Amino acid sequence: MPAPPAGVVDVSVVIPSYNTRDLMEQALRTVMEAAVDLEVEIFVVDNASSDDSVEMVRTSFPTVKLICNERNVGFSAANNIAFEQAAGRSVLLLNSDTVVRPDTLRTLVTFLDDHPKAAAAGCKILNPDGTLQIDCRRGFPTPMAAFWKLAGMSRLFPKSARFARYNLTYLDPEEVNEVDALSGSCMMVRRETILQVGPLDDTYFMYGEDLDWCYRMRQAGWLIYYVPHTSIIHFRGQSGHAVQMRVQFRKNKAMAIFVQKHMRRRYRFFPLSPLLHVGIILYGMLSFLLQLSRRLARPLLDGFLVLTGLKLGVMVRYHADLLPAIGSIEATGHRLGLSVSPTRWLEPPPYTDPQWGTIYLTSTALWLLAFFLLGLYDRHKYSIGRAVAAVALGFAFNVTTVFFFKAYNFSRLATAAAWVFNTILIAGWRLAVSWLRHTSRGHHLGRRRTLVVGTDAHATGFLSYIQQLGGLDCELVGVVAEQRAAVGGELAGVAIIGSVDDLARLVREYEVDDVLFTPESISRSLQQVGSGRRRSQLRLHMVPGILADEAAQQPASLDDLPLVGIR
């Protein structure tokens, strides 16, 4: 780290970035609001994002010191690059998917100034719904602490100092406490400490580096504190949202690195130490299987229904269920001396069982590919219109494919019949789910009740955009203003029905399905919605800074818009 300049910088804020453009815009906005009475420098280290994050920082935040990497070097290495240029008395590690309170920087700086033996301080870290992220303060994964966690005892006895040592859930979250480790999503570290113990270990690509750093600080004699006098909101995992299995793998790998680096020597004669590696592997396998099962649930259901539709299509085309009766009629006619026309056209092709298996599996795979391409396993999982379009696309795939494989071109009519059945089955179960989700709230099918929070330019532009599109599939209940004086007025023709202080009540009374925050309103409003969420299905979003470029795509649903999913 360089020597401090003559004009002392209080805090160097370091924000690694990877494809979190809209959330990072909000993080930078709130950091600047929190820096008004401090000397603060802000670094953004971009790990080769592909979502225009770099251009957004250059355009909207010209005072931010932007560092652009040619590849994704990981969280630790990105922070270390900024450390080499940071001049602050303290350095704040901050994730790009966070919202900082106006008093956060001052609170942590003051705490470090008042506690000279403190190497690092971390605040209360909240989920978007206002609940505490339990890993914002942690114990080290000693063999016994890890064993009780892996065995589930910490969950059964969260108030036990013995069983809950891993996540320290026995400590009062509203009291200052000395802890083993903090979360790197928001951790302020003293400059002298970094000079003594060194930067983050870039062996950790992502996850575990904060735990390793805190361990080295404690080994060097420093203290680490959890300070709940202020808080941030952390949207957790937005940069790895699309690759959850890879994230889980990296978490397990990081824990294995930590155990190998710090625990093996310390517990080399302790019989539970080798079991720690076994536990990490088993825990990782279990987590992988659980995530895999969740991700495969809808494709498996769709695959079963497609097979059912194919079978029904073949039965309709060849009247397979009528063949025994028709055969009996023909035999009776012959015995009576009647002339009965043969019904060979009703007989299916003489394929072997393996050939029929190939037909069914290939056709199903092509339909599932169509479902995947049209987003039925991503953000449009319950879209009826996309389900209908995806079944039609799968039919086109099948007809095109059998054209090149004449031996399996058994019947386009059977495939067409399967198309009809699959449309009913695939779109039908999604229709049923949507109906249940809406009628459970007493709403009309297909109209999600939506609140927009904020009265700034983003809110005005968004409301105008929605109205130009005909309202999409949402019913705009109204606008929530940050100031009570605005209540009773209108914004872009939509009534302002309450202030932020009323948000929880409005969600309950209007049985709201979606709450949309603007970037300017989210930091002041998000926590107000927590107590008003009567239903787990309530969805929270942030409106991105730019929506105009999406007009050409002609979205038909809120799900088609590039909203930032918060919950």
N, C-alpha and C positions, 0 to 999 in steps of 0.2 A: 504494500500500500504506500502511496506517496505521502510526503510530509504535509501536514495541514498548511494551507495558505495563511496569509496574514489575517484576512477576514475569515474568522473561524466558521466553518459550516457545522451546524448542530447535527443534522441527520443526512446521511446519504441513503436514499430509498432506491432499492434495486428490485426491479420487476422483470423476471424472465417471461418471455412471451412465446406462445406457440398456438396459433389459430384460435385466439380468443378475442378477436377484434372488438366486438361490441361491449363485452364485459370489461376489457382492458380500458376502453374509453371511459367507462364509468369509474373504474378504479383510479385512473389518473385524475379524473375530475374531483373525486372525493379526497385524494391525497393533496391536491392543490388547495382545496378548501381547508384542510387540516393544517396546512403549512403557513397560514397567514401571519403568525406571530413568531416564526422560527426561520432560521437560515437553513434552507433545505435545497439539496440538489437531487434530481430524479434521473435514474438510469432505466432505460428499457433495453433489454438484451433480447433481440428477436432470433429465434432458432429456425430460420428459414420458413416462416409462415407463408401460407398460400392464400390467405384471406384478406389481403390488402391491409394488414395490421401496420406495416411499415409506413405506407402512404398516409394512413390515418394519423399516426403519431407525428409525422413530418408536417402535415397540414394543420391539424387541430392543436398540437402541443409543441410549438417550435422551440420552447425553452428546455424541453426534455432532451437529455443526452442519449441519443439513439445509437446502439451498437448492433450491427447486422451480421449474423453468422451465415456462412454459406451452407451449413447443414445443421441438423438438430443435434447439438452436442450434449443435450441433457440439462437437467436443472442445476446440478452442482457446478459443472464447468461454466455455464452461463453466468451464474452468480460470481464465480471467481474472476471472470474476465472484467466485470464491473468493479470488483474489489481493488483491482490494480490501479483504477483511476479514481476511486472514491476518496474524498477528503474530509468526510464528516467525523465528528467526535464519536458518533455512533453510526451503525449501519442497520437499516431495517430491511430484512428479507420480507418480501411481500408477493403473494401470488397475484396473477393478473385477473383472477376470477373472484375478487373481493370487493367489498364496499366498506370504506373506512369512516368512522365517526369523526366529527370535527375536533374532538378532544383527544383522539387516539395518540397522535404523535407527541403532543405536549405531555400527556400523562406518562407515557413510557420514558421520554427524555428526563422528565422530572424524577421519576423513580430511580433511574440509573444514577442521576446526579446525587440523589439523597442516599444511595446505598453503594458506596465505593467498592465493596467486595462482590457486587453483583456483576457477573459476566454478561448476562442476558435477561431480558424481561419479555414476557408474552402476555397478551391480554385474553379476555374471554372471546372465543371464536364460536359464532352461532351459525346454525343452519338457516336457510331462508325462512323457515317457519318459526324461528325464534328459539329453538331448542339448542342445547349445548352440544358441540362436537367434542365427544369425550376424549379424543386424542390430542386436544389442545394443551394438555399437561399429562405427562406419562412417567412411569417408572421404567428403569432399565429392564430389559428382558432377561433377567437372571433365570437359571434353570427352574427354580420353584415358581417364580412369577409367571413364566411362560407356560409351565405345566398346568397351573391352576386355570389360566386363561383357555388353553387348548382343551382342558377337561370340562370347561363350562362352569367351573365353580365361581368365577368372577361374575358371571351373569346371574347365578343363583344367589350369591351373597355380595351384592355390590357395595355394601357398607362395611365389609370386613377388611381390616387393614392387612390381614394375611392373604385372603383369597383375591382381593381386588387391587393388588399392588401394581399390576400391569398398567391399568388406566387410571389409577388413583381415584376411583369413583367414591371412595369413603371420605374424601376431603370435601369440605363445604365449597361449592363453586363460587360463592359470593365473598370468600375471604382470601386475602393474600397468603400464599403458601410457597415455601421453598420446595422445589420439585427436582426430579432427575433430569427431565427433558421437556422441551417445548416443540410446538409444531412450526416447521419452516414456512408455513403459509403466512405467518405474521410473527416474526421474532426480531427484536431489537438487540443488537450485540455491541458491546463496548469496543472501541477501536484498539485499546491496549490488549484486550483479550485476543483479538484476531492476530495481532502482531506476535503474541506469545505462542498460541496453539496452532497458528496457521489457518489457511482457508478451508473450505469444504473439501472433503475427499471426493474427487471426481471419478473414483472407482464406482461410486453409486451413480447410475444414470438418472434415476428418478426414484424417490422414496428412500428413507433410511439415512440420508445424509445429515438430516437435522439431529437424529438420535446419536449418530456417530460424533458429530460436532459437540453436542452437549456432554457426551461422555468424556471427550478429551478436555473440555473445560473443567469438568468436575475433577478429573484426574490431576489437573494443574492447580487445584485448590480454589477455584472460583465457585461462586454460588449462582444458582439459577432460580428465577422467581416467576410465579404465575400471578398476574396483577389483574383482578377482575373489575377495576374501577372504570374501565372502558371496554369497548368491544368492537369487533368487525363482523361482517357477514361474509361467509365463505360459501361459494356455490359448488365447491368440491368436484374436482375431476373433470372440469369442462374441456380441458385440452386433450384428455384421453377418453372422452365420452363415447366415441365411436369404436374404441378398441378396448373394451372392458377386460377381456381375457388377457390381453397383453399387459394391462395395468396390474392385474392380479399376479401375473408371472413376475413382473418387476418388483412388486412388494415382497413376494416370497424370496426372490433372489437377493434383495437388499437385506432382508433379515438374515439370510444365510451368510452374507458377507460380514455383517456385524458380529454374528456368533463366531465365525472363523477368526475375525480380527481381534476381538476383545474378550470373548467368553472362554474360548478354548484354553488359553494359557491360564486364565484365572481359575478355571475349574478343571484343570487337567487330571486331577485325581478324584473328581466328583463323578459318580456313576451316571448322574442324570444329564451331564453335558452332552454325551453322544446322542442321547434321546432327543435333545433339542433339535438336531438336524432332522431326525426321523419325524418329529412332530411338525416341523416346518413343511416337510415334503407331504405328509398326510393331510395337513391343513390346506396346503396349496391344491392338492388333488381334489379334496372335498369342495373347496371353493370353485375350482374349475368345473367340476361336474354339476354343481348347483347352477352356475351361470350358463353352462351349456344346455342344461335342461330347460331353463327359462327361455333361452333364445330359440330352442328347437320346438317349443310347445306349439306355437302357431303353424310352422311348416309341417309338423307331424299331423296336426289336425287337418290342415288343408290337403296333405297327401292322402290321408285316409278318405276324405270326402271326394277327391278327384278319382281315386280308384273306384269308389262307389258309383260315381257318375259314369265312369267308363263301363263298368259292368252293366249298369242300367241301359246305357246306350247300345251295347252289344245285344242285350236281351230284346230291346225294342226293335232293333234292325232285323234280327234273325228270328224273332218270336220264339226264342229258345225255351221260354216257359210253356209254350203251346205245342211244342213238338210231340210230346207223349200223347196228348189228346188228338192231334192231327193224325199221328200214326195209327191210333186206334180207329179213327173214322175211316181211314183208307182201308185198313184190314177188314172192317165190317162191310164196307162197300164191295170189296172183292168177293166176300163170301156170299153176298146177295146178288152177285152177278152184275153189279152196277159198274159203270166206267167212271173212275175217279182219277182226276189229273194228279200227277206226281207233284210234290212240293219241294223239289230239290233246292229251289232258290231260297228256302228258309233255312237251309243247313249252313252253319258257320264254316269258314275255311278249315280244311283238315290239318290245322297246325298241331304240332306236338306241344306238350306242356311247357318245355323251355321256350319255345317260340312265342306262345301266349304270354309267358312271363316277361319276355323281352318287350313285347308290344305294350303291356300294361306299365312296366317300369319306365320305359323310354317316354311314353306319352305323359306319365305323371311327372317325370323330371322336366320335360319341356314346359308343362303348365306351371310348375313351381318356379322355373326360371323366369317365366313371364311375370309371376307374382312378385318375385324379387326385384325385377327391373322396374316395375311400376310402384315400388315403395311400400308394398303391403307388409313388409317386415321391418319397416323403419317408421317414419313419422306418420304414414298414411295407413296404419294397420287396421283401422276401423272405417275406412272410407268406402262407402257403398259404390259410388261411381267408379272409383279406381278398381274395385273388385270386379265389376262388370267388364270394364275395359281390359283388365288383366286376363280374364277368362277368354275373351275374344282374341287377345294376342296369343294366348296359349293354343287356341284352336288354329290360328294361322301358322304357328310354329309346327304343329303336328301335320297339317295338310301339306306344308312345304317339305317337311322331312320325308314323309312317306312317298312323295313324288320321286325322290332319288333312291328309294329302296322298294322296288316293285314287289319283291317277295313278301313284304309286310303291308302292302297296300290293300288291306282286306276290305275296307269300306269307308268311303268318305261320309256316307249316310250315318254309319255308326258313330263316327267322330263328331258329326254335326249334332246327333242326338245327345252325345256326351257333353257337348258344348252347352246345350240347353240345361241339362241336369246340373252341370257344374256351376252355371250361372246362378241357378236357384240355391244350390248348396253353399257355395263359397260366399256369395253376396248375402245369402240368407242368414248365416250365423252372425255375420257382422251387423246385419240389420237388427237381429234379435238383441245383440249386445248393446247397440246404440239405443234401441227402444227401452231396454231395461235401465240403462244409465240415465236416460232422460225422464222416463215415467217415474222413476224412484224419486225424482225431484218435483214431479207434478208439471213437467214442461211438455211442450209439443215436440214431436220427433224432429230432429235435425236443426233446431234453433237453440244454440248455446247462449245463455244469458251472460253478458260481458260487461264488465266495468273497466273504464279507462281512468288511470290515476295520473293526474298532471294536467296543467293548463298552459304549458309552454308551447314553443313552435313545433316540437316533435309531436305533441298531442294533436295540435291543430292539423298538421300535415297528415297524420295517420287517419284521423276521423274523416277528413276530406277524401282521402284515398279510398277508404272503405265505402263511403257513400257513392263514389264514382263507380265502384264495382257492384253496386246494388246491395250492399250489406253482407255479402257472402252468406255463411250459414250461422251468423250470430245475431242476437238481438241486443242492441246497445242499450243497456239499462240506463246509463248515464255516465257523467264525468265526476270524478272526485278531485276537488281542488286542494291545494296545500294551504290556502288561506280561507278562513271562514267567511270573509267579506265577499268572496266570489260566489257563494252559494245562492242559488235562485236565478243566476244568469244562465247564459248559454255559451257553448264553444263549438264553432262550426255547425251550428244548428242543433246540437245535442245539449240537453239540460244538465246543469251542474247540480247534482242532488245532495251533495254533502262535502265535508272537509275530511282531511286525513284522519282526524280524531274520530270520525264516524265510521271509518272503513270496516272495522269488525262487525258493527251493527248492520251496515249496508249489505255485507256479504250474507249475513244470516237472513235478513228480512226479504231481500230480493232473490234469495236462493241462487246466488251467482255461481256460474260454472268456470269462467275465466276472468282473471284479473290481469290487466295489461298495464305495466308501469313504463313511464318514459325514463330515459337515462337521468334526467334532472330530478325526478321525483323518487326514484327507487331507494336512495340511501335514507331518506326521511320517512318513507311510507311503508317499506316492506315489512317491518316488524309489527306494524299495526294490524296486519291481516291475520296474524297467527291465531288469536283467540276467536276469530270469526269463522274459522274453517270447520264447519259442522261435518263436512263430508271429505273423505280422503280423495275423492275424485276432483276436487278443486284444482285447477291448473293455474300456475303463475308464470307470466312471461314478461320479458322486457322488449319494448319496441326498438329495433335497431335504428341507427342514425339515418340510414338511407333506405327508402322503400321505392323510390320512383323507378329504378331500373327493373323492378319486378313486374311492372304493369303489363309488359309484353307477354308475360307468361299466363295471363288470364286466370289467376287463382280462383277456385270455387269455394274454398274453405279456409278457415283460420290456419289449419294445418299446412296449407300450401304457402303461407307467408313465411319469410325468413325470420320469424320471431326467435328470440333467445329464450330457450326453455329454462326456467328457474326451478320449477317443481312440477 
